[in-house]
Structures are given as C-alpha cells and as structure tokens.
Amino acid sequence: MSKPAETHPPAGGALLDPKAAAAFLGLSEWTLAEWRCKGTGPRFIKLGNRVRYTPAELAAWCEAHSGASTSEHDVRKAG
C-alpha cells in the first residue's frame, strides 16, 4: 500500500477560515468581512470562493496595529 503524499502548511502555519480568524482576533466574522471589503483588515487568501487567513498574517496585522498609548494610535491613524 502506498503512503499518502505529505502536505505542508503554507508559511506562517495552517490556513484559518473566517470563523477561526475572528476567534483568533476576538472579533466577529462580520467585522472581518467588512474589513475585507474596505481593505483595512489583515491580509487574506482567496481560494475560489473561500477566504482563508494565516496565523502569521493575523499576528503581523495585530503587531502593526499595536501601540503604547491611545495618542500614539491616533497619530498613526491620522498619518
């Protein structure tokens, strides 16, 4: 009997569906969908009609949106 071919997850870990990505971020699926339409959320992968996220992209997006104070966030948002 032949051994099944090994599959390797993409760089950054396994692919997450919007429900899992929303749980990862502590947000609703609706918020992620709105952000995809506006282009303001984390980068995603489109596979046919399915949307997927990598944990690495979600973590990078969180890091890019972190700040030490609200004023620091407001300056970044304005610029």
N, C-alpha and C positions, 0 to 999 in steps of 0.2 A: 504494500500500500504506500502511495507517495505521500510525502509530508506536504501539508498546505504551505503555500508561499507566505513568507513573513511579510507583514505590513509594518511600516514605520510611521509614527505620527509625524505631522509636519513640525518644522522647527517651532519651538515655543510650547509644545505639548499637544494634547488631543484637541479636536475641534469641539466647541460647545455650541449647542443650539441657543436661540434667543432666551428661552426659559432659564437654562443653566447660566448663561451670561448675565442675565438680570439678577439671578440669585447671587452670583459671584460679586456683583457690584452693589447689591442691596437696593435695586431699583425695580420698577415694573417693566414687563415686556413692552407695554405701550410706550413708555418713555424711550426705550431703545429704538423702537420703530420710528418714533417721531424724530429722534436724533439722526437716524439713518437718512430720512427724507431731507432733513436740513443740512446734513453733512457736518454736524457738530459733535457726534459721539465717537466712540472708539472705532478703529478700522475694522472692517469685517470682510468675509469671503463670501462670494455668491457662487453657489454650486447649483446650476439650473435655477429652480425657483426657491431654493433653500438658502438661508442665511446662516453662516457659522462664524464663530469668533475663536481666537486662540487665547489661552490664559496669558501668554506673553504680551499680546496686544492690549488686553484689558489692563494688565498691570502697568504697562507703559503709559496708557492713557491716564490711569489714576495718578501715576508719578508726575506726569506733565500738568495735572490739574491740582497738585498739592501745593500748599502754602503754609507759611508760619503764622500769618495773620490775615484777617479779612481785608485790611488795607492793601496788603501785598497782592491778594487775589483781585481786588478792584482795579489796581493799576495794570495788571496783566490783561484783564478783561477789556479795559478801555483802549489798550495799545494794540 
